[in-house]
Amino acid sequence: MSTIDLNADLGEGFGRWRLTDDEELLSVVTSANVACGFHAGDAATMRRVCVLAAERGVTIGAQVSYQDLAGFGRRAMDVPSAELAAEVAYQIGALEVFARAAGARVAYVKPHGALYNRVVHDEEQAAAVIEGVLLAGAGLPVLGPPGSRLLALAVQAGLAAVPEAFADRAYTEHGTLVPRSEEDAVVTDPDMVVERSVRLAHSGTVDSRAGASIEVRARSLCLHGDTPGAVDLARRVRRRLEESGVRLEAFA
């Protein structure tokens, strides 16, 4: 039987503004990538999501980002390595306080947005993220793109490297995500997202934007919580995965 983790980006609100339906998505996913205040989220939101995740038995992960609330962490930035490492550790530590208060813990780390895309190829920025994870002190697994410098450096540092795939994002022929600045970067057809999810779980393959079958073997499958109809789509994906014989289980 195939086994896969189902994760979503949660806690992506700020103050009175909420972007994701955290309560409902936490009844579907097995891992929660919680925004730590740099691209979205605030102290109250982090605390609320950690309590809900702990109550539902959902694994909590720190979704770390460039410090970019205005751009939702999706703008390219050049941050000095030492500064980025400190900021990554800072975000993990902030979330850990609320996770422990809820009777849980931060169990992994995942970069967000522009940082996620940058660490695919950028050795220096990827190394800074790993340094930040090590600085936080818990030896946490790192969730990221297959074949990325981030995961390679995680292995070198003695951390668990967990490859991730996206059912609702378009891929290039090289196996990387199509930038959101380009047309059709997000897959919006629910039926296609469901079909891609099952295919990724069973065969580790997906069609690129050009229509070629490419290999994207992953232990975790991400669905974005900020897309229209995200909750219903997540439920459909989970149901079809289970109907196809896939066991849903957190990796951490």
C-alpha positions as CSV (number, residue, x, y, z in Angstrom):
1,M,0.0,0.0,0.0
2,S,1.3,3.5,-0.9
3,T,1.6,5.9,2.0
4,I,1.7,9.7,1.6
5,D,1.4,12.8,3.8
6,L,-1.2,15.4,2.9
7,N,-0.1,18.9,3.9
8,A,-1.5,22.4,3.6
9,D,-0.3,26.0,4.3
10,L,-2.3,27.2,7.3
11,G,-2.5,30.2,9.7
12,E,-2.1,32.6,6.7
13,G,-4.1,35.4,8.2
14,F,-3.1,38.5,10.1
15,G,-5.1,40.3,12.8
16,R,-8.7,40.3,11.8
17,W,-8.0,39.1,8.3
18,R,-8.1,35.3,7.6
19,L,-7.1,33.7,4.3
20,T,-7.3,30.0,5.1
21,D,-10.2,28.0,6.6
22,D,-7.9,26.4,9.2
23,E,-10.6,24.7,11.2
24,E,-11.9,22.7,8.2
25,L,-8.6,22.0,6.6
26,L,-7.3,20.6,9.8
27,S,-10.0,17.9,9.6
28,V,-8.6,16.8,6.3
29,V,-4.8,17.1,6.2
30,T,-2.2,15.1,8.2
31,S,0.4,17.9,8.4
32,A,0.0,21.7,8.8
33,N,2.6,24.2,7.5
34,V,1.9,27.0,9.9
35,A,2.9,30.6,8.9
36,C,5.3,32.0,11.5
37,G,4.6,35.8,11.1
38,F,7.0,36.7,8.4
39,H,4.8,36.2,5.3
40,A,1.6,35.8,7.2
41,G,0.3,34.9,10.6
42,D,0.7,36.5,14.0
43,A,1.0,35.4,17.6
44,A,-2.8,34.8,18.1
45,T,-3.2,33.0,14.8
46,M,-0.2,30.7,15.5
47,R,-1.5,29.9,18.9
48,R,-5.0,29.1,17.6
49,V,-3.8,26.9,14.8
50,C,-1.5,25.0,17.1
51,V,-4.3,24.3,19.5
52,L,-6.6,23.1,16.7
53,A,-3.9,20.9,15.2
54,A,-3.0,19.3,18.5
55,E,-6.7,18.6,19.2
56,R,-7.0,16.9,15.8
57,G,-3.7,15.0,15.9
58,V,-2.3,16.9,13.0
59,T,1.5,17.3,12.8
60,I,2.7,20.9,13.1
61,G,5.4,22.3,10.8
62,A,7.0,25.7,10.7
63,Q,6.6,27.4,7.3
64,V,9.4,29.9,7.3
65,S,9.7,32.8,4.8
66,Y,11.5,35.9,3.9
67,Q,10.3,38.9,6.0
68,D,7.7,40.1,3.5
69,L,4.2,40.6,4.9
70,A,3.3,43.0,2.1
71,G,4.2,40.6,-0.6
72,F,3.0,37.5,1.2
73,G,6.5,36.1,1.0
74,R,6.3,35.7,-2.8
75,R,8.7,38.6,-3.8
76,A,12.3,37.8,-4.6
77,M,14.7,39.1,-1.9
78,D,18.4,39.1,-1.3
79,V,19.0,38.5,2.4
80,P,22.5,38.0,3.8
81,S,23.1,34.4,4.9
82,A,23.7,35.1,8.6
83,E,20.5,37.2,8.7
84,L,18.4,34.6,6.9
85,A,19.7,31.8,9.2
86,A,18.8,33.9,12.3
87,E,15.3,34.7,10.9
88,V,14.6,31.0,10.1
89,A,15.6,30.0,13.7
90,Y,13.5,32.9,15.0
91,Q,10.4,31.7,13.2
92,I,10.8,28.1,14.3
93,G,11.3,29.2,17.9
94,A,8.2,31.4,17.9
95,L,6.0,28.6,16.6
96,E,7.5,26.1,19.1
97,V,6.3,28.2,22.0
98,F,2.7,27.8,20.9
99,A,3.1,24.2,19.8
100,R,4.4,23.2,23.2
101,A,1.7,25.2,25.0
102,A,-0.9,23.2,23.0
103,G,0.8,19.9,24.1
104,A,2.5,19.3,20.7
105,R,5.8,20.3,19.1
106,V,7.1,21.7,15.8
107,A,8.0,18.5,13.9
108,Y,9.4,19.8,10.6
109,V,10.3,22.9,8.6
110,K,9.2,24.0,5.2
111,P,10.2,27.2,3.3
112,H,7.5,29.3,1.7
113,G,7.0,31.2,-1.5
114,A,10.0,33.0,-2.9
115,L,12.3,31.3,-0.4
116,Y,11.0,27.9,-1.4
117,N,11.7,28.6,-5.1
118,R,15.1,30.1,-4.3
119,V,16.5,27.2,-2.4
120,V,16.0,24.8,-5.3
121,H,19.2,26.1,-7.0
122,D,20.7,28.7,-4.7
123,E,23.4,27.0,-2.6
124,E,24.0,30.0,-0.3
125,Q,20.4,30.6,0.6
126,A,19.7,26.9,1.0
127,A,22.7,26.6,3.3
128,A,21.4,29.6,5.4
129,V,18.0,27.8,5.8
130,I,19.7,24.7,7.0
131,E,21.9,26.7,9.3
132,G,18.7,28.3,10.8
133,V,17.1,24.8,11.3
134,L,20.2,23.7,13.1
135,L,20.4,26.9,15.1
136,A,16.8,26.2,16.3
137,G,18.3,23.1,18.0
138,A,15.8,20.3,17.4
139,G,17.3,18.6,14.3
140,L,14.0,18.9,12.5
141,P,13.2,17.3,9.1
142,V,13.1,19.6,6.1
143,L,10.2,19.5,3.7
144,G,11.0,20.8,0.2
145,P,11.4,20.3,-3.6
146,P,12.8,16.9,-4.8
147,G,16.3,17.3,-6.2
148,S,16.8,20.7,-4.6
149,R,20.0,22.1,-3.0
150,L,17.9,22.5,0.2
151,L,17.3,18.8,0.6
152,A,20.8,17.8,-0.5
153,L,22.3,20.1,2.2
154,A,19.8,18.8,4.7
155,V,21.1,15.3,4.2
156,Q,24.7,16.5,4.5
157,A,23.8,18.2,7.8
158,G,22.3,15.0,9.2
159,L,18.7,16.1,8.9
160,A,15.8,14.1,7.3
161,A,15.1,15.4,3.8
162,V,11.4,15.0,2.8
163,P,10.5,15.5,-0.9
164,E,7.2,17.2,-1.6
165,A,4.9,17.4,-4.6
166,F,2.1,19.8,-5.6
167,A,-1.2,18.5,-7.1
168,D,-2.4,22.1,-7.8
169,R,0.7,23.6,-9.3
170,A,2.0,23.4,-12.8
171,Y,5.5,21.8,-13.4
172,T,8.2,22.7,-15.9
173,E,9.8,19.9,-18.0
174,H,12.7,20.1,-15.5
175,G,10.5,19.1,-12.6
176,T,10.4,22.6,-11.0
177,L,7.3,24.6,-10.3
178,V,6.1,27.1,-12.9
179,P,6.6,30.6,-11.3
180,R,3.4,32.2,-10.2
181,S,4.2,35.2,-12.3
182,E,3.5,33.0,-15.4
183,E,0.2,32.0,-16.9
184,D,-1.3,28.7,-15.8
185,A,1.1,28.3,-12.8
186,V,-1.9,27.1,-10.7
187,V,-4.0,24.1,-11.7
188,T,-7.6,25.2,-11.0
189,D,-9.6,22.3,-12.5
190,P,-10.7,20.3,-9.4
191,D,-11.0,17.0,-11.3
192,M,-7.5,17.4,-12.7
193,V,-6.1,18.2,-9.2
194,V,-7.7,15.0,-7.8
195,E,-6.4,12.9,-10.7
196,R,-2.9,14.3,-10.3
197,S,-2.9,13.6,-6.6
198,V,-3.7,9.9,-7.1
199,R,-1.1,9.6,-9.9
200,L,1.6,11.3,-7.8
201,A,0.9,9.0,-4.8
202,H,0.9,5.8,-6.9
203,S,3.5,6.4,-9.6
204,G,5.4,9.5,-8.6
205,T,4.8,11.1,-12.0
206,V,2.9,14.1,-13.2
207,D,2.5,15.8,-16.6
208,S,4.5,19.0,-17.1
209,R,2.9,22.1,-18.5
210,A,4.1,21.0,-21.9
211,G,2.4,17.6,-21.5
212,A,5.4,15.5,-20.9
213,S,5.4,12.9,-18.1
214,I,8.0,13.8,-15.5
215,E,9.1,12.1,-12.3
216,V,8.3,13.8,-9.0
217,R,8.6,11.3,-6.3
218,A,7.4,12.6,-3.0
219,R,6.6,11.6,0.6
220,S,4.2,14.6,1.1
221,L,1.6,16.1,-1.1
222,C,0.7,19.8,-0.7
223,L,-2.6,21.4,-1.4
224,H,-2.8,25.2,-1.1
225,G,-5.3,26.5,1.5
226,D,-5.6,29.9,-0.1
227,T,-7.3,28.8,-3.4
228,P,-11.0,29.0,-4.0
229,G,-12.9,25.9,-2.8
230,A,-9.8,24.7,-1.0
231,V,-11.7,22.7,1.7
232,D,-14.0,20.8,-0.7
233,L,-11.1,20.1,-2.9
234,A,-8.9,18.8,-0.1
235,R,-11.8,16.5,1.0
236,R,-12.1,15.2,-2.5
237,V,-8.4,14.5,-2.8
238,R,-8.3,12.7,0.5
239,R,-11.3,10.6,-0.3
240,R,-10.0,9.6,-3.7
241,L,-6.5,8.8,-2.4
242,E,-8.0,6.5,0.3
243,E,-10.4,4.9,-2.2
244,S,-7.4,4.1,-4.5
245,G,-5.6,2.3,-1.6
246,V,-3.3,5.1,-0.4
247,R,-2.7,5.4,3.3
248,L,-2.6,9.0,4.6
249,E,0.0,9.4,7.3
250,A,2.2,12.2,8.5
251,F,5.9,11.8,7.7
252,A,7.1,13.4,11.0
